[in-house]
Amino acid sequence: MPFRKIFYTLLFVPCICMAQKDTCRNIERKVDEDKRTVTYETPFLKHLRVLKQTEEMAFFAIQVRLDTESPQFDADDLEVTFEDGTSYKDDKAKIVCQQDGAMISATGDIGGSFAASGRYHLQSFIYITPENLEQFSTRKISAIRLHEKSQKIQGKEAAQVLEYINCLKDKK
C-alpha cells in the first residue's frame, strides 16, 4: 500500500506544479533600437493593462479602458479605489472618448458605410511614479472612475494587475 501512495504522489505532484502559472511570462518585451527604448506590455484584461517603457521617454502606467453609453468628450479626472478603501485621484488625467462604430457593407465591398453604435470607449492612463508605487504594488484595485463613468474591477483582474505591476516595477 505505501508503494502506491508514493507512486501516485510522484506521478501527480509534477502535474500540479506545471499547472501553476507564472504571470510574468505573459508580459511582452519589445525593443526599438532606433528610439533606444524597451517597452513591456501585459495583455489587455477586461479593463486594464500595464505598460512600462525604459530608457528614452520612460514611463510606467496602467492603461484603463471603460465602455459607456454617454459621450464624455474633453473630459479629465480619474479615481482609483483600492480594496482597503483608500483611493488615488488624478484630477488632470486626460480621458480620450471614442465612439464605437462598425463598417457596414451590403455587397461585401470595402467601401461600405459607417454606422455608429451609440457606445463610447473611454481611455486614460494612471502613471505609476516613485511616490505612488507602493500604493499600486501592494493593494488591489477594486474600482475605477473615469470622469463620470465608474467601473468595479473583479478580483481576478485586480490580482493580475497587481502581479504585473510587481513583475515590472524593477525592470530597467
N, C-alpha and C positions, 0 to 999 in steps of 0.2 A: 503494500500500500504506500509506504513513504516514497518508493521509487516513482510511482505515478504522479504524486504531488510535485515532486522535484521536476519530473519530465514536463508536466503541463506548465509549471511556473517558468521554466526555461524557455518553453515554446511561446508563451503569451506575453511575457514581460517586454521583449523587444518590440512586439506589435504595438503595445500601449505606448511605449516611448516614441516610436516613429509617428504615432498618430498626433502627438503634441506638436503644435505649430510654433515656429519662430516668426513672430510678426515682423521683425526687422528684415526678413528675407523678401518681403513684398515691396520694399522700397526700391524704386528705380533710380539709378545713378546715371546722369548724362554729363558728358564732358564737352565743353565748347572751347577748342584750342584758340580760335580767333578772338573770342571775348575773354579768354582766360578765366572761365568760370566752371564750377562743378555744381550741378543742380540735383537735388534729391527730391523725388516726388513720390508720395504714397498714392495708393489707389483712391479714387473718389468714392467715399462711402455714401450713405444716403444724403447727407447734408454737408459733410466736411471732408477735407483732405489737408495734409500737412506738406509744406514746401520749405526747402532750405536751399539757399544759393550761397556759395562761398566765393572767396577771392574778390574780384572787382564787382561792385554793386551788390554786396552781400545783403541778404535778408533771411529771416526765419518767420514763417507765418502759417496761420490756419486759414484756408480758403473756405468761405461759407457760401452755400447756395440754398436759398429757400424759394418755394413757389407760392404765389398768391393770386387772388382773383382781382385785386385792385392795383392800379398802377401807382408807383411811388418814385416818379422821376425826380431828379435833382435832390435826392434825399441823403441824409447823413445820420449818424447816431447809431451805435450798436451797443448791446449789453450782453454779457455772458454771465449766466448764473451757474454756480457750482453746486454739487450735491450737499455740501456742508452749509449752504445758504449764503455764502459770500458771493460777491459779484465783481466783475471787471467792466468798466464803462469806457467808451471812447466816443465822445460827442462829435468829433471831427472826422470819424471814419466815413469815407465816401462809399455810397451804395450805388451800384450800377443796376439799372432796371431795363430789362429787355422783354418785349412781348414775344410770346411763343407763337410760332406760325408753322404752316405746312404748305408745301408746294402741291398744287392740285393740277392734274392734267387728265382731261377726259380721253385723250388719244394716246397717252403714254409718252408724248414728246417731252423733250427737255424744256421747252418754252411754255410751261404751264403758268397758271396764275397763282398768286399768293393769297392765302386766307389766314386771317388772324384768329387765334383760338379763344381769346378773352382771358388767357392765363399769362402771368408775368413771372419772370425769373429775377430774383434779387440776388446780387452777389457782392461780397465785400471780403476784406482781409483783416484778420486780427494779427497784428505784428507782435511777435514774441521778442521781448527785449531782456537785457540783464535784470531790469527792475521787476518784470512780471514773470520771469522764467520759473521761479519756484512755485508760484501760484498755478501756472499751467502744467507743470511737470509733476505735481503732487495731488491734484484734485481733478475729479471727473466733472466734465461739463454736463449739466442737467437740462439747460435751456439756453436758447439764443434768441435775441431780438434784434432785427434789422429795421430801424425806423419804427413803423407801426406793426410789423409782422413778427409774431412770436412763434417759436417752434420748440417743443420738448425734444430732447435728444435721448434716444433709447440707450439703455445700459450697455449693450454690446458695442454700439458705435462710440459711445463715450470712452469705454475701456480701450478700444482700438486706437483712438486718437491719443489718449494718454500714453499708451505704449509707443506709438510712433514718435511723439514728442521726446520721450526718453531715449529712443533709438538715435534720434538726430541731434540732441542737444550738445553732444560733444564732437560732432563731425566738423572737421575744419577743411 
